[in-house]
Structure formats: structure tokens, C-alpha cells
């Protein structure tokens, strides 16, 4: 019996040691990534120092030319948009950004599925796992999901699903964004089916996401950061009724809300869109130029 217990202790000891070594290895690789999503998230969390930041999903990434904004408004700008992500990532990133400095303006491009509708919320925390030992992030992950926080103690779990990406981003050095902005070179080749009258039922609202969106609003106010909500253009859409829940939150908290759903109109050129929800490089340039005029009244005199 004693021999069995000794073997069991040795086995678990080796498992823990392996986990620690894997963590040290991937922490090193993560910290030395040269490109891709690994380098991008590290830059946002640890190096941004711009006056204005763009938050949001892939629509933010592809729709806001940070260089154009800088030149026109005279404020430094970085596009922090991240494919397939929403408030549960950006609230965490804001915690790390906020420890270093206070951005003057945050433009948040809203996307219903990622920012206030129900879904698999754990997937939004995956990107934050490498920063688990940051006290703010550890506390935040535990607040969102206590079981997830326990799992994240394991290094192998933290890097599960992003280890291969980390390796690729370490070995391939490439410039793939301009101040965070990633222009889309693809073009729409087939007319998409557009649902012009989408509707959101109350039971689809995610109380966890809404909770952190409201926390972001409060903390931006406390820290002197001007928060602006935006809906960027959608292909041949004439209404934005599914955005009503976030519009109400913005109104209740005095947050500017810019609705550009039908920015290009119902007869817009397909060349401006790569698909029903994403702009091409050409479309983004036209949109950013007009968007700059829209936000000038909110940011020109914001110190």
C-alpha cells in the first residue's frame, strides 16, 4: 500500500512539474511572438499609449483606419479590434491598459452577438489566459466563471488551443496591420441575403456581458475616458432594431451613440463590402473619412 501511495505521489509530482515547465516554455514563446494574434494581444495589453483606442470585433479591425484618424484629429490612435471578440475580452484588456495609462477616448464598435447576446462566454476568456497570473485578470476570470479560474491554474490548460498559434507567431515575422488596422483586400462576389428586420427577444440578452459593458461605462467615466458607441455600416441594411438594448444602456448613461447602419444606403456599391458585414479597404477609407467628421464634436476639446 505504501509503495502504491509513493508511486501515486511521484506520478502527480511529475504531472505538476511537467505543467510548470510547459507554462514557463509557452510564457517565453508568448512574450517573444513577432506577429499575428499573439503579438497583437501583447501589444494591446502592454504597449498601447495612444490617446484614442478602437474596441470591437472584426468589424472594428477592418473598418477604422487609425492613421487617417490620427492625421485628421491630431490625436494618436490604435485599433485594438479583435476577430470574433467582444466585451468579455475588451473589459479584461481595459483592466491591463488602465494600469499603465488613461486613454482619452475609446470608440467601441458594437456587435450584438459578441457584446450583449447569449453565447459561449468561456471562449472570449481564452485570449486572456496567458495573463492569468496578472492579479486583475485572475480576479476578473474568477468573477466571470469560477470553474474556469480553477482550470486556468494549469499551464497546459491555459495554452490549450492557442499553443500552435503562439509557435507560428514566434517563427513568422511579418507586418500585418497598420496601427492595428487590417484593411480587407477581399471583395464581395455574390449578393448576400440580407435580413433587414432582425429582432432581439429579451431572453436572448446575456446578463454577464451587459454587466461588464456597464462596468466599462462606469470605469471610463471614473477615469476620465470618453467612451463612444458606434454601429459601423452593414450591407443594404435600413434599420438597427437589434441594437436597441445597447442603445438604451448608452442613453441611460449619457454615452454618445453613432448609428451608421445604413451609411452607404440601400443602393450601395458591392465594391465597398467584402461580405454582408465587413467593408473592403476602399469602403473603410470612405467610411473612416466621414466617421472622423462625426466624432469631431466629441473629441476635439477632450483633454
C-alpha positions as CSV (number, residue, x, y, z in Angstrom):
1,X,0.0,0.0,0.0
2,X,2.8,2.4,0.9
3,X,4.6,1.6,-2.4
4,X,1.4,2.4,-4.3
5,X,1.0,5.7,-2.4
6,X,4.6,6.7,-3.2
7,X,4.1,5.9,-6.9
8,X,0.9,8.0,-6.9
9,X,2.7,10.9,-5.2
10,X,5.5,10.6,-7.7
11,X,3.1,10.5,-10.6
12,X,1.2,13.6,-9.6
13,X,4.6,15.3,-8.8
14,X,5.7,14.7,-12.4
15,X,2.4,16.0,-13.8
16,X,2.8,19.2,-11.8
17,X,6.4,19.6,-12.8
18,X,5.5,19.0,-16.5
19,X,2.7,21.5,-16.2
20,X,5.1,24.1,-14.7
21,X,7.8,23.5,-17.4
22,X,5.2,23.8,-20.2
23,X,4.0,27.0,-18.6
24,X,7.5,28.5,-18.5
25,X,8.1,27.4,-22.1
26,X,4.9,28.9,-23.5
27,X,5.2,32.0,-21.4
28,X,8.6,32.6,-23.0
29,X,7.3,31.9,-26.5
30,X,4.2,34.1,-26.0
31,X,6.4,37.0,-24.7
32,X,8.6,36.8,-27.8
33,X,6.0,36.5,-30.5
34,X,6.8,38.5,-33.6
35,X,3.4,38.7,-35.3
36,X,-0.2,37.5,-35.6
37,X,-2.8,37.5,-32.8
38,X,-0.2,36.6,-30.2
39,X,1.9,39.7,-30.8
40,X,-1.2,41.8,-31.3
41,X,-2.8,41.0,-27.9
42,X,0.5,41.5,-26.1
43,X,0.9,44.9,-27.8
44,X,-2.6,46.0,-26.8
45,X,-2.2,44.8,-23.2
46,X,1.4,46.1,-22.6
47,X,2.4,48.7,-25.1
48,X,-0.5,50.9,-26.3
49,X,-0.2,54.5,-25.2
50,X,-2.4,56.3,-27.8
51,X,-4.9,59.0,-27.0
52,X,-7.7,57.1,-28.8
53,X,-8.3,53.3,-28.9
54,X,-10.8,51.4,-31.1
55,X,-12.5,48.4,-29.4
56,X,-14.7,45.8,-31.1
57,X,-14.8,42.7,-33.2
58,X,-13.5,42.1,-36.8
59,X,-15.8,45.0,-37.9
60,X,-13.6,47.3,-35.8
61,X,-10.4,45.7,-37.2
62,X,-11.4,46.3,-40.8
63,X,-13.4,49.5,-40.6
64,X,-11.3,52.1,-38.8
65,X,-8.1,53.4,-40.4
66,X,-6.2,54.6,-37.3
67,X,-3.6,56.5,-39.4
68,X,-6.4,58.6,-41.1
69,X,-7.9,59.3,-37.7
70,X,-4.5,60.4,-36.3
71,X,-3.8,62.8,-39.2
72,X,-7.3,64.4,-39.1
73,X,-7.9,64.7,-35.4
74,X,-4.3,65.3,-34.2
75,X,-4.7,62.6,-31.6
76,X,-2.7,59.3,-31.6
77,X,-4.9,56.3,-32.3
78,X,-4.6,52.5,-32.3
79,X,-7.1,49.9,-33.5
80,X,-7.5,47.3,-30.8
81,X,-10.2,45.4,-32.6
82,X,-10.0,41.6,-32.4
83,X,-11.7,39.0,-34.7
84,X,-14.7,37.3,-33.1
85,X,-14.4,39.1,-29.7
86,X,-16.5,41.4,-27.6
87,X,-16.9,42.9,-24.2
88,X,-15.6,39.9,-22.2
89,X,-12.2,40.3,-23.9
90,X,-12.2,44.1,-24.0
91,X,-13.1,44.6,-20.4
92,X,-10.2,42.4,-19.4
93,X,-7.8,44.3,-21.8
94,X,-9.1,47.6,-20.4
95,X,-8.0,46.5,-16.9
96,X,-4.4,46.0,-18.1
97,X,-4.4,49.1,-20.2
98,X,-5.8,51.1,-17.3
99,X,-2.9,50.1,-15.0
100,X,-0.5,51.8,-17.4
101,X,-2.3,54.9,-18.5
102,X,-5.7,56.5,-19.2
103,X,-6.8,56.7,-22.8
104,X,-8.6,59.9,-23.7
105,X,-11.1,58.3,-26.0
106,X,-12.4,54.8,-26.6
107,X,-14.5,54.1,-29.7
108,X,-16.4,50.9,-29.3
109,X,-17.9,49.3,-32.4
110,X,-20.8,47.3,-31.1
111,X,-21.7,43.8,-32.4
112,X,-24.8,42.2,-30.8
113,X,-23.5,38.5,-30.7
114,X,-20.3,39.4,-29.0
115,X,-21.4,42.3,-26.8
116,X,-24.8,41.6,-25.3
117,X,-26.4,38.4,-26.7
118,X,-26.1,34.9,-25.1
119,X,-23.3,32.6,-26.2
120,X,-20.4,30.5,-25.1
121,X,-18.7,33.1,-22.9
122,X,-15.7,31.0,-22.0
123,X,-14.3,31.3,-25.5
124,X,-14.0,35.0,-25.0
125,X,-11.7,34.5,-22.0
126,X,-9.3,32.2,-23.9
127,X,-7.3,35.1,-25.2
128,X,-6.7,36.3,-21.7
129,X,-5.5,33.0,-20.3
130,X,-1.7,33.7,-20.8
131,X,-2.2,36.7,-18.4
132,X,-3.8,34.6,-15.7
133,X,-1.1,35.5,-13.1
134,X,-1.9,39.2,-13.5
135,X,-3.9,39.8,-10.4
136,X,-6.6,41.9,-12.2
137,X,-7.1,39.3,-14.9
138,X,-7.2,36.4,-12.4
139,X,-9.8,38.2,-10.4
140,X,-11.8,39.1,-13.5
141,X,-11.8,35.5,-14.8
142,X,-12.9,34.2,-11.4
143,X,-15.7,36.7,-11.4
144,X,-16.9,35.7,-14.8
145,X,-16.6,31.9,-14.2
146,X,-15.1,30.4,-11.0
147,X,-14.7,26.9,-12.6
148,X,-12.7,28.5,-15.5
149,X,-10.5,30.3,-13.0
150,X,-9.6,27.0,-11.3
151,X,-8.8,25.3,-14.6
152,X,-6.5,28.2,-15.6
153,X,-4.2,27.3,-12.8
154,X,-2.9,24.6,-15.1
155,X,-0.4,26.0,-17.7
156,X,-1.3,23.2,-20.2
157,X,-5.0,24.2,-20.0
158,X,-4.2,27.9,-20.4
159,X,-2.3,27.3,-23.6
160,X,-4.6,24.6,-24.9
161,X,-6.0,25.8,-28.3
162,X,-3.5,28.7,-28.7
163,X,-0.2,26.9,-28.4
164,X,0.1,26.2,-32.1
165,X,-0.8,29.8,-32.9
166,X,1.8,31.0,-30.5
167,X,4.5,28.9,-32.2
168,X,3.5,30.2,-35.6
169,X,3.6,33.8,-34.4
170,X,7.0,33.3,-32.9
171,X,8.6,32.0,-36.1
172,X,7.0,34.1,-38.8
173,X,7.9,37.8,-38.6
174,X,5.5,39.9,-40.8
175,X,3.8,43.3,-40.7
176,X,0.1,42.5,-40.9
177,X,-1.5,45.7,-39.6
178,X,-1.2,49.4,-39.6
179,X,-1.6,50.8,-36.2
180,X,-3.8,47.8,-35.5
181,X,-6.0,48.4,-38.6
182,X,-6.2,45.5,-41.0
183,X,-7.6,46.5,-44.4
184,X,-9.6,43.8,-46.2
185,X,-8.4,43.1,-49.7
186,X,-11.2,40.6,-50.5
187,X,-14.3,41.7,-52.4
188,X,-17.9,40.6,-52.5
189,X,-18.5,38.4,-55.5
190,X,-22.0,37.2,-54.7
191,X,-25.0,39.2,-53.5
192,X,-25.7,38.1,-49.9
193,X,-29.2,37.5,-48.4
194,X,-29.8,40.4,-46.0
195,X,-32.2,40.2,-43.1
196,X,-33.4,43.8,-42.9
197,X,-35.7,43.3,-40.0
198,X,-33.8,41.3,-37.3
199,X,-35.2,41.4,-33.8
200,X,-33.8,40.6,-30.4
201,X,-36.0,39.0,-27.7
202,X,-35.3,39.7,-24.1
203,X,-34.5,36.1,-23.4
204,X,-31.5,36.3,-25.7
205,X,-29.8,39.0,-23.7
206,X,-26.7,37.9,-21.8
207,X,-26.7,39.4,-18.2
208,X,-23.0,38.7,-17.8
209,X,-22.0,40.6,-20.9
210,X,-24.3,43.5,-20.1
211,X,-22.9,43.6,-16.6
212,X,-19.4,44.1,-17.9
213,X,-20.4,46.6,-20.5
214,X,-22.0,48.7,-17.8
215,X,-18.8,48.3,-15.7
216,X,-16.7,49.5,-18.6
217,X,-19.0,52.6,-18.9
218,X,-18.7,53.4,-15.2
219,X,-14.9,52.9,-15.1
220,X,-14.4,55.0,-18.2
221,X,-16.3,57.8,-16.6
222,X,-14.3,57.5,-13.3
223,X,-11.0,57.5,-15.2
224,X,-11.9,60.5,-17.5
225,X,-12.1,58.4,-20.7
226,X,-14.6,59.5,-23.3
227,X,-16.5,56.3,-24.4
228,X,-18.4,56.4,-27.8
229,X,-20.5,53.6,-29.1
230,X,-20.8,53.1,-32.9
231,X,-22.6,50.8,-35.3
232,X,-20.4,50.7,-38.5
233,X,-22.0,50.1,-41.9
234,X,-24.0,46.9,-42.8
235,X,-24.7,45.9,-46.4
236,X,-28.1,47.2,-47.6
237,X,-29.5,47.5,-44.1
238,X,-32.0,50.2,-43.4
239,X,-32.6,49.6,-39.6
240,X,-30.8,48.6,-36.5
241,X,-33.5,47.4,-34.3
242,X,-31.4,44.6,-32.8
243,X,-29.1,47.2,-31.3
244,X,-31.9,48.7,-29.2
245,X,-30.8,47.0,-25.9
246,X,-27.3,48.7,-26.1
247,X,-28.8,51.9,-27.3
248,X,-31.0,52.1,-24.2
249,X,-27.9,51.4,-22.0
250,X,-26.0,54.2,-23.8
251,X,-28.9,56.7,-23.4
252,X,-29.3,55.9,-19.7
253,X,-25.6,56.5,-19.1
254,X,-25.1,59.5,-21.4
255,X,-22.9,57.7,-23.9
256,X,-22.8,59.0,-27.4
257,X,-24.2,56.5,-29.9
258,X,-23.5,56.8,-33.6
259,X,-25.6,54.7,-35.8
260,X,-24.0,54.1,-39.2
261,X,-26.0,51.0,-40.1
262,X,-27.3,52.4,-43.4
263,X,-24.2,54.7,-44.0
264,X,-23.9,53.7,-47.7
265,X,-27.6,53.5,-48.4
266,X,-29.7,50.7,-49.8
267,X,-28.2,51.0,-53.3
268,X,-24.6,50.8,-52.1
269,X,-21.9,49.5,-54.4
270,X,-20.8,45.9,-53.7
271,X,-17.2,47.1,-54.1
272,X,-17.4,48.7,-50.7
273,X,-18.1,45.4,-48.9
274,X,-16.2,42.1,-48.7
275,X,-19.4,40.4,-47.3
276,X,-22.6,41.5,-45.7
277,X,-21.0,42.9,-42.5
278,X,-17.4,43.8,-43.5
279,X,-16.0,46.7,-45.5
280,X,-13.3,46.4,-48.1
281,X,-10.2,48.7,-47.9
282,X,-11.9,51.2,-50.2
283,X,-15.1,51.1,-48.2
284,X,-13.2,51.6,-44.9
285,X,-11.4,54.6,-46.3
286,X,-14.7,56.3,-47.4
287,X,-16.3,55.4,-44.0
288,X,-13.4,56.5,-41.8
289,X,-13.2,59.9,-43.5
290,X,-16.9,60.5,-42.8
291,X,-16.7,58.9,-39.3
292,X,-13.9,61.4,-38.4
293,X,-16.4,64.3,-39.0
294,X,-19.0,62.5,-36.8
295,X,-16.7,62.2,-33.8
296,X,-15.0,65.6,-34.0
297,X,-17.6,67.3,-31.8
298,X,-17.0,64.6,-29.1
299,X,-13.2,64.6,-29.1
300,X,-11.8,67.9,-30.4
301,X,-11.8,69.6,-27.0
302,X,-11.5,66.5,-24.9
303,X,-8.3,66.8,-22.9
